[in-house]
């Protein structure tokens, strides 16, 4: 999990696709990386990550299922309803 701002961004390289921080983690053996596509407040990020990990560890969900469930949970609450707070997060790599 790279929960800092804009960790899913990179440079588009012809013939290679998007080259950024995520690629280094995948070359090092990580099957998937959770990244953000834009700057999100620290409070919202902490809330998202808390839900994400709780859903994986306590509910036994896969990373993909946990991310989706955490995003759905957040958008049902008034203070987190805006996609700005929860839609920045995405999984890159294996989705299983």
Buried (B, 14 or more C-beta within 10 A) or exposed (E): BBBEBBBBBBEEEEEEEEEBBBBEBBEEEEEBBBBBBEEBEEEBBEBBBEBBEBBBEEEEBBBBBBBBBBBEBBBEEEEBEEEEBBBBBEBBBEEE
